[in-house]
């Protein structure tokens, strides 16, 4: 079951990372994601890569490379830094990159710009991009499909990472669209998953996340939110979409909550 999931790690330093990686190891978790946001950027992001390569090479790791958070001095320097990171991952079967523009797009240095330049590089990469099914309907941003098609046309994309949201009917419609666009190429799909709790709801109500749609009925009822989460897991697994657990899981109690939500989904795992 565990091998059909991915788990995102959040940490503030290498000591905390080491503790969480050892938790993963002791619980049979081999598929992890390293975000690039908050304190995990620049030096800590690069140190994280080196630490995992030197001490946990058995792990399958997806690094979220944010062009916004990794930007340094100017476009040329930032692009060279990205290429250096790609070269470290080049040909490594246990290393993939999820390339994102970041919370704010840098001028002439977003995903589309970098993909255009990458086409002339000789790198063997497992490169993924994000797709938000909810932007058009709930945030009135209509450019997602057009940007997606341009990204795919680069010929470099191996995986699609679906943003979290709570409208499964819309998600199903958007997923069908993506499948039709990709019917002639081999693309893997991943889906963001948060495990609801009273603390999660309180934090989201206080400061909603940009581009993340959660219906009020779930923010007002933890029971309904948990029922939805089971339905979302069911949808992901039924459609061969790998769930990515973005909620902290690195304690026995938190890990058990996740496992309890998955118990009645084992026929898909």
N, C-alpha and C positions, 0 to 999 in steps of 0.2 A: 504493500500500500504506500509506504513512505517514498518509494522510488518513483511514483507517479506524480509527486508533488515537488514544488520548489519552495524554499524558505528564504526570505529576505532578512539579512542581519542589519541591525542598527547598533552603533557603538560610538564611544567618544575617544578611545585611544586603543593602542595595540594590546594592552593588558586586558581590557574588556573584550576585545575581539578574540583573544586567545581563549578566554573563559568560555565564550559562546561557541567557538569552534570545537572545543573539547566536549561541550554539551552535545553538539551535533554528532560528533564521533561516537560518543557513548550511547546515543539513541539511534544509531544507524542512518542518520541523515547525511546524504552525500551530495545533494543538489542544492546549492545555495546561490543567492544573489547578493551582490554588494552594491548598494545605492551610491549615488554621488550627489550629496546634498547635505545641508547643515554643516557639521564639523567634518564630515567625510568628503574631503576635496583636497586638491593640490598635494601637499606633502603626505598627509595621512592616507589619502587614496593611493598614492604610489607606494607608500610603505606597506599598506595592506596587501597590495599585489605581491610584493617581494616576500612578505611574511608567509602568505599562503603558498607561494611557489616553493619556498624553502622548507616548509614544515607540514603542509597539508596537500601535497600534490595529488592525492587520491580523490580529492573533491572535484566535482563538476561545478565550475563557477561561471556565473554571468556577471560581468562588470557593467554597471550603468555608467556610461561615459557622457557627462553633461558638458556640452560645448560652452554653456554659460559659466558654470562653476569652475571649469578647467581653463578658462580663458586667461592668457598671460601676456601682458604688454601690448601686443598687436596681433593681427590676424596671422601673419607669417609664423611668428613664434608659436602661437597657439596651435596652428596646423602641424608644425614640426613636432610639437609635444605629443599630439595625437598620433602621428605616424610612428613615433618612437614607441608609444604604448602598443600600437597595433603590431609592430615588429616583435615585441615581447610575446604577444599572443599568437603570432603567425605560425600556423601549422600545429598548434597545441590543441589536441582533441578535447581536453578538459577545460578549455577557456573560450568563452564567447563574449561578445560585446553588444550591449543594447545602447544604440546611439540616440541621444535625445538632445534637442536644442537647449532645454533648460527652462526655468521659470520665466525668463525673459530672453528673447532672441537677440543675439548680437548681430549687428549690421554686417552683411556679407559673410557671416559665419554661423549659419544654422545648418540643420541636417542636409537640406537640399544642396547647399553650397559645398559642403564637405563630400557628399556622395558624388557630385560632379567631378571634383578633383581626384577622388579615390579611384575612379575608373582608369586612370593612367598609371596607378601604382600596381606593382606586382606582389600582391599580398594574398595569402590564402586565409580568409577570415570567415568566421561564423558571425555574421552581422545581423542584428535585429533592429526593428523600428517600433515605435509606439503608435497606437491608433486609439482615438477616443470616440466611441460610438455615440456619445451624448452631446457633443459640442453644438451640432446644428439645432437640435430640437430644444435643448434646455439652456444653452448659453448663446444662441444666435450667432454662432461662428460657422460659416458655411464653407470654409476652405479645406476642411479635413480630407474629403475624398480626393480633391484635386491634388493636394500635397502628397497624399498616399500613392496615387497613380504615378506621380513623377518619381517618388522614391523607388517604387517597384521597377520602373522602367530603367533604373540604373543597372539592373541585373546582378546586384550585389547582395540583395536581401534574402536571408535564410529563415527569418522568424518574425512574427507579428505579435506584439504585446498589447493586449486589450486593457484599456483603462477601466477602473472600477465604477460601478453605478448600480442603480436598483430598479431599472426598467428592463425586465427580461425579454419582453416582446420586442422592444426596440433593439436590444442586443442581438436577438435572433435574426431580425431583419438585416442589421448591419453585417452580421457574421455571414449570412447567405450572400450578401453583396461581395464581401471579401473573397469568399470561396470561388465565386464565379470569375472574379478578376484573376484568381490564382490557379485556375483549373489546369493550366499547362506547365506549371512549375511546382516544385516540391517545397512547400512552406509549412513550418511548424507554428502552432498557435499556443499562446499562453494567456491566462486570464488573471487579473488582479483579484485578490480575495482578502477581505478584512473580517476578523472575528468580532462580532458585536459584543459590547459590554456597557454597563452604565457609565464607566469612565470614558469609553470611546464616544458615546453619544454626547456626553457633557462637553467634551473637547470640541467635537464637530459643531455643536450648536453655538459654542462660544466663538469659534474661528473656523468657518467652513473652508475646505481646501479648494483651491482654484481648479476648476474643470472637473470636479467630482460631484456627481448628482446623487443625492440620497433623499428619497421621498419623505415627507413629514410624518407619514403614518408609521414609518420605521423608527424615526427619531423620537416618536412619542410612545412607542411600545417595544420593549426589549424582546418580548415573546414573539411578536410579529417579525421583528428584525432577525431573530434566530431562525424562524420558519423560512423567511426569504433566503437566508444564507444556505440552508439545506437545499432549497430549490436551485440556487445559483451553482452550488457544487455539482448537483445532479446535471444541470445543463452543460457545464464545462466538461464533465467526464463523459457524458453521452455523445458529445461532439468532438471528442479527442482533443480538447483544449486543456493544457496542463495548468492546474491552479497554482498561483504563486501566493503563498501566505505572507502578507505584509505586516501582520500583527506580531508583536513580540511573542515568542514561543519558548524562550530559553530558560524555563523553569519547569519542574515536573508538573505543577498545577496548571500552568498555562498550556503546556503540551497536551495534557489530558483533556482539556476543554476542546482543543482542535480535534483530537482523536475521537471524542464523543460525537462530534458533528459528522464525522466521516463513517461511523460504524454501520449505518444503514445504507451506505453507498458502495459497499465492498464488491458488489457484483459488477461494478464498472472498473475496479482497480486490479 
